[in-house]
Structures are given as C-alpha cells and as structure tokens.
Amino acid sequence: MGRAHRAAVLGHPVAHSLSPVLHRAAYAALGLNGWEYGQRDVDADELAGVLGELDESWAGLSLTMPLKQVALTLVDQVEPLAQVVGAVNTILVQPGKLLVGANTDVSGLVEALREATPNPPSPAARRGVIVGGGATACSALAALGELGMPRPVVIVRSLGRSGAVLRAAARMGVEPEYVGWGTDRASAALRSGDVVISTVPTGAADSLVHALAGSTIRPDQVLLDVVYDGWPTAFASAWRDAGGSISPGYLMLLHQACEQVRLMTGQEAPTEAMRVVLLAALDERAEEH
C-alpha cells in the first residue's frame, strides 16, 4: 500500500482501550499492510505538544477522556457535528498536516440503536430519555435528534454540574426536560421511555434499578448503556428482566470505530470482522475478572 500510515488512540488512562483491537482488525481485513495503530497515555495538558509532533505519516487519532473537549481548541478545523456536540473524539490528519476534529460517537450511538431496534415505532411516537449530563450525554442528545426525538428527558443529579449538556442543547436548538435523579418523574420517564441512553460510568446508574421494580417494559423499548466493561450492568439487567431490549455499550464502541476507520482510511469498515475480535477481547477480559 505504499508508504506507512499511522494512527493511535490517546487518553488518560488509555491502557484499557479496545480501539487498537478494533482498528488493527480492520486493517487486516482490508489488506492495509502498511498501516499501524498504537496507543499513548496523554493528559489534557500534553495534547498540544503531541499534536505538534505529528508528521505526514499520520492518518488520524482516536481520543478518549479527558481529551475530547480540549481538542476543540487545538485542531485547525472542527466539523459542524463535533462543534455542536462540543466534543472531538477523532482527529484527521490532512495533507499539509491540517488537523480536522470530528465526532464519531454520535454515529456510534445511532447505529447501535438501529441495530437493536430494526423495526421501531414511528419517530413521532417515540420518547427519548438520557441518563447523565456529561460529555457523552451531549452526543446522546444529537443521536436522539437524528432518530427523531428532539425533546428528550435528561435525568441529572445536578443542573449546576451539567453545563456541557445544557450548552450543547442550546447549540442544537433542542429543548430537553431536565429532571432530578431519583425523583418520581425520573422513574416514570424511565419506565415509559422508548429509547433510553445511559451515559454514566459503571455502577453510577445502580441507584435507578428500583425505578424498574415491578414494571413491565415492552420489547420495543430499548436501553443503550454505554458501559462495555463489566457487562451487563445492574441497570441493564433490571431493564432486560422487566422485558425491555438491550443495546450493549460495545455496539456503540464498535460502530464509532467503524466510522473512524472509514474517515481515516477512505474505505468502508469491515464491521463483522471488527465485531468478532471485539467480542473475543471482551470475553477474554471477563475471564480475567
């Protein structure tokens, strides 16, 4: 394939990332023998220096926390979706070392939900719910908007600490209903939500399990829990036990990586080949624990 091409995932911490597994599998399936994908532990105050080291051999970078916001100010151009969401999880290195910030988290959420609900009700009848008010909740707002749900309920512990999602909603022109964590309104929203996206870390949604006690969730109601380590979460298990459908967090991880592969290589990602290695890696981790 001519000259070598490099890509990597950056973040702090980053050792747990499964991005190398996914991208390397894609390169192998596509026959991109000259492509390499690594990982590097980089904190927010180190990112500018790392970006300054990039040369023409680099195709792109995947970013995890805490780099998704600071990257907005360090790239040369920001794609509109990343700008409105307020987060860059992908940097593309263009000719002349022009750095373009993009967001594939939204695509990952949308495709994961479409895979879990191939025959959903009409968009006008669907109710969206987001658990959490951080950076991933911003991507969830955009994903629900793309799926025809521009007025979701957002369940937050504190509006005062939910500035990211408040600002993102204002930029998108959407009007969520914000409700307090653990309130009766939050419980009712969860039980009636057609699409629920939990954006909080492992264990953080455990306190919401009681809201599903004794409830009957329809099979066409789907919960996407972005957690993929330690699956299933207690919240996902309770949702499934109540009768609802589940979209595991690893599906978001898979589909956002597929979009990154497409953007970096210019070729359609080999989704099924990437899925196989991802599931094998998750099984291996589960056995280790």
C-alpha positions as CSV (number, residue, x, y, z in Angstrom):
1,M,0.0,0.0,0.0
2,G,3.0,2.4,-0.5
3,R,4.2,4.5,2.4
4,A,3.3,3.6,6.0
5,H,0.3,5.2,7.7
6,R,0.0,5.6,11.4
7,A,-2.9,6.1,13.8
8,A,-3.4,5.7,17.6
9,V,-5.7,6.2,20.5
10,L,-4.8,8.9,23.1
11,G,-6.2,9.4,26.5
12,H,-5.6,9.2,30.3
13,P,-5.8,6.4,31.2
14,V,-5.7,4.6,27.9
15,A,-4.3,1.1,28.7
16,H,-7.9,-0.3,28.9
17,S,-8.8,0.9,25.4
18,L,-10.0,-1.6,22.9
19,S,-9.5,0.7,20.0
20,P,-6.3,-1.0,18.9
21,V,-8.0,-4.3,18.7
22,L,-10.8,-2.9,16.5
23,H,-8.6,-0.8,14.2
24,R,-5.9,-3.4,13.7
25,A,-8.6,-6.0,12.8
26,A,-10.0,-3.5,10.2
27,Y,-6.6,-3.0,8.7
28,A,-6.0,-6.8,8.5
29,A,-9.4,-7.4,6.9
30,L,-8.9,-4.5,4.4
31,G,-5.4,-5.7,3.5
32,L,-3.8,-2.4,4.7
33,N,-0.5,-3.9,5.4
34,G,1.3,-0.6,5.8
35,W,-1.0,0.7,8.5
36,E,-0.1,0.8,12.2
37,Y,-2.4,1.6,15.2
38,G,-1.0,2.3,18.6
39,Q,-1.9,3.8,21.9
40,R,-0.4,6.5,24.1
41,D,-1.2,7.8,27.5
42,V,-1.7,11.6,27.1
43,D,-3.3,14.0,29.6
44,A,-5.1,17.2,28.6
45,D,-2.1,19.5,29.1
46,E,0.1,17.3,27.0
47,L,-2.1,17.1,23.9
48,A,-0.9,20.2,22.2
49,G,2.7,19.0,22.3
50,V,1.7,15.6,20.9
51,L,-0.2,17.1,18.1
52,G,2.8,19.3,17.2
53,E,4.9,16.1,16.8
54,L,2.6,14.6,14.1
55,D,4.1,14.3,10.6
56,E,2.8,13.3,7.2
57,S,2.8,9.6,8.1
58,W,-0.2,10.1,10.5
59,A,-3.7,9.4,9.2
60,G,-5.6,10.2,12.4
61,L,-6.1,9.8,16.2
62,S,-8.9,8.5,18.3
63,L,-9.4,10.5,21.5
64,T,-10.8,9.3,24.9
65,M,-11.3,11.3,28.1
66,P,-10.0,13.8,29.1
67,L,-9.1,15.0,25.6
68,K,-12.4,15.4,23.8
69,Q,-13.1,19.0,24.9
70,V,-9.6,20.4,24.8
71,A,-9.1,19.1,21.3
72,L,-11.7,21.5,20.1
73,T,-9.3,24.4,20.7
74,L,-6.2,22.7,19.3
75,V,-7.2,21.5,15.8
76,D,-7.2,23.6,12.7
77,Q,-10.8,22.9,11.7
78,V,-13.8,21.4,13.6
79,E,-16.5,19.6,11.7
80,P,-20.0,21.0,12.4
81,L,-21.3,18.0,14.3
82,A,-18.3,18.0,16.7
83,Q,-18.7,21.7,17.2
84,V,-22.4,21.5,18.1
85,V,-21.8,18.5,20.4
86,G,-18.8,20.1,22.0
87,A,-16.6,17.1,21.7
88,V,-13.9,15.8,19.3
89,N,-13.2,12.1,19.6
90,T,-11.4,11.8,16.2
91,I,-8.6,13.9,14.7
92,L,-8.0,13.5,11.0
93,V,-4.5,14.5,9.6
94,Q,-5.0,16.0,6.2
95,P,-2.3,17.0,3.6
96,G,-0.1,19.8,4.9
97,K,-0.7,18.4,8.5
98,L,-4.1,20.2,8.7
99,L,-5.8,18.8,11.7
100,V,-9.6,18.3,11.5
101,G,-11.7,17.5,14.6
102,A,-14.6,15.1,14.1
103,N,-17.1,13.3,16.3
104,T,-18.0,9.6,15.6
105,D,-19.6,9.0,19.0
106,V,-23.0,10.2,17.6
107,S,-22.7,7.8,14.7
108,G,-21.8,5.0,17.1
109,L,-24.9,5.7,19.2
110,V,-27.3,5.9,16.2
111,E,-26.0,2.7,14.6
112,A,-26.0,0.8,17.9
113,L,-29.7,1.8,18.5
114,R,-30.7,1.0,14.9
115,E,-29.1,-2.4,15.3
116,A,-31.0,-3.1,18.5
117,T,-34.4,-1.8,17.1
118,P,-34.6,-2.6,13.4
119,N,-38.4,-2.0,13.4
120,P,-39.0,0.9,15.8
121,P,-42.3,2.8,16.2
122,S,-42.8,5.9,14.1
123,P,-40.4,8.7,15.3
124,A,-43.3,11.0,16.2
125,A,-44.5,8.5,18.8
126,R,-41.1,7.8,20.4
127,R,-39.9,9.2,23.7
128,G,-36.2,9.5,24.4
129,V,-34.5,9.6,27.8
130,I,-30.9,10.3,28.7
131,V,-29.3,9.4,32.0
132,G,-26.4,11.7,32.9
133,G,-25.4,15.2,32.0
134,G,-21.7,15.0,30.9
135,A,-19.9,14.9,27.6
136,T,-21.4,11.6,26.4
137,A,-24.9,12.9,27.1
138,C,-24.2,15.7,24.5
139,S,-23.6,13.0,21.9
140,A,-26.8,11.3,23.1
141,L,-28.7,14.5,22.5
142,A,-27.5,14.6,18.9
143,A,-28.2,10.9,18.4
144,L,-31.8,11.1,19.6
145,G,-32.3,14.2,17.5
146,E,-31.1,12.3,14.4
147,L,-33.5,9.5,15.3
148,G,-36.5,11.9,15.5
149,M,-36.6,12.6,19.3
150,P,-35.6,16.3,19.8
151,R,-37.2,16.7,23.2
152,P,-35.8,14.0,25.5
153,V,-36.0,13.8,29.2
154,V,-32.5,14.2,30.7
155,I,-32.0,12.8,34.2
156,V,-29.3,14.6,36.1
157,R,-28.0,14.7,39.7
158,S,-27.4,18.5,39.5
159,L,-28.1,21.1,36.8
160,G,-25.3,23.1,38.2
161,R,-22.8,20.3,37.1
162,S,-24.5,19.7,33.8
163,G,-23.2,22.7,31.9
164,A,-21.9,20.6,29.0
165,V,-25.3,19.2,28.1
166,L,-27.1,22.5,28.7
167,R,-24.7,24.3,26.3
168,A,-25.0,21.5,23.7
169,A,-28.8,21.6,23.8
170,A,-28.7,25.3,23.3
171,R,-26.4,25.0,20.3
172,M,-28.6,22.2,18.8
173,G,-31.8,24.2,19.3
174,V,-33.3,21.3,21.2
175,E,-35.4,21.6,24.4
176,P,-34.9,18.7,26.8
177,E,-36.8,18.3,30.0
178,Y,-34.3,18.1,32.9
179,V,-35.5,16.1,35.9
180,G,-33.8,15.2,39.1
181,W,-32.1,11.9,39.8
182,G,-34.3,9.5,41.8
183,T,-37.4,11.6,41.6
184,D,-40.8,10.2,40.7
185,R,-40.7,12.0,37.4
186,A,-37.4,10.3,36.6
187,S,-38.8,6.9,37.4
188,A,-41.8,7.5,35.2
189,A,-39.7,8.7,32.4
190,L,-37.5,5.6,32.5
191,R,-40.5,3.2,32.5
192,S,-42.1,5.0,29.6
193,G,-39.0,5.7,27.5
194,D,-38.9,4.2,24.0
195,V,-35.2,4.8,23.8
196,V,-33.1,5.2,27.0
197,I,-29.4,6.1,26.8
198,S,-27.4,5.7,30.0
199,T,-24.2,7.7,29.7
200,V,-22.9,7.4,33.2
201,P,-19.9,5.2,34.3
202,T,-20.0,1.7,35.7
203,G,-22.2,1.5,38.9
204,A,-23.4,5.1,38.7
205,A,-26.9,4.0,37.5
206,D,-27.3,1.2,40.1
207,S,-29.5,3.5,42.2
208,L,-32.0,3.7,39.3
209,V,-32.7,0.0,39.4
210,H,-35.5,0.5,41.9
211,A,-37.4,2.6,39.4
212,L,-37.9,-0.5,37.3
213,A,-39.1,-2.8,40.1
214,G,-42.4,-4.3,39.3
215,S,-42.5,-2.6,35.9
216,T,-43.3,-4.2,32.6
217,I,-41.1,-2.9,29.8
218,R,-42.2,-3.5,26.2
219,P,-39.8,-5.5,23.9
220,D,-39.6,-2.5,21.6
221,Q,-38.4,-0.2,24.4
222,V,-34.6,-0.2,24.2
223,L,-31.8,0.7,26.7
224,L,-28.4,1.6,25.4
225,D,-25.9,1.5,28.3
226,V,-22.6,3.0,27.1
227,V,-20.6,0.8,29.7
228,Y,-18.9,-2.1,28.0
229,D,-16.6,-3.4,30.7
230,G,-18.4,-5.4,33.4
231,W,-21.4,-6.1,31.2
232,P,-24.2,-6.4,31.9
233,T,-24.6,-3.5,34.4
234,A,-27.2,-3.8,37.2
235,F,-29.3,-1.2,35.4
236,A,-29.2,-3.1,32.1
237,S,-30.0,-6.4,33.8
238,A,-33.0,-4.9,35.5
239,W,-34.2,-3.4,32.2
240,R,-33.9,-6.8,30.5
241,D,-35.6,-8.6,33.4
242,A,-38.6,-6.2,33.0
243,G,-39.0,-7.2,29.4
244,G,-37.1,-4.5,27.5
245,S,-34.5,-4.8,24.8
246,I,-30.8,-4.0,25.3
247,S,-28.2,-2.3,23.2
248,P,-24.8,-3.1,24.8
249,G,-22.2,-0.4,25.2
250,Y,-19.8,-2.4,23.0
251,L,-22.1,-1.8,20.0
252,M,-21.5,1.9,20.3
253,L,-17.8,1.3,20.6
254,L,-17.9,-0.9,17.5
255,H,-19.9,1.5,15.3
256,Q,-18.0,4.6,16.3
257,A,-14.7,2.8,15.5
258,C,-16.2,1.7,12.1
259,E,-16.8,5.4,11.3
260,Q,-13.3,6.3,12.4
261,V,-11.8,3.6,10.1
262,R,-13.9,5.0,7.2
263,L,-12.7,8.5,7.8
264,M,-9.1,7.6,8.3
265,T,-8.6,5.1,5.5
266,G,-11.3,6.1,3.0
267,Q,-12.6,2.6,2.9
268,E,-15.8,1.1,4.3
269,A,-15.1,-0.6,7.6
270,P,-15.3,-4.4,7.8
271,T,-17.9,-4.3,10.6
272,E,-18.3,-8.0,11.1
273,A,-14.6,-8.7,11.2
274,M,-14.2,-6.0,13.8
275,R,-17.2,-7.3,15.8
276,V,-15.6,-10.8,16.0
277,V,-12.4,-9.6,17.5
278,L,-14.2,-7.1,19.9
279,L,-16.4,-9.9,21.3
280,A,-13.4,-12.1,21.7
281,A,-11.5,-9.4,23.6
282,L,-14.4,-8.7,25.9
283,D,-14.8,-12.5,26.6
284,E,-11.1,-12.6,27.5
285,R,-11.4,-9.7,29.9
286,A,-14.4,-11.3,31.5
287,E,-12.5,-14.5,32.1
288,E,-9.6,-12.5,33.6
289,H,-12.0,-11.0,36.2
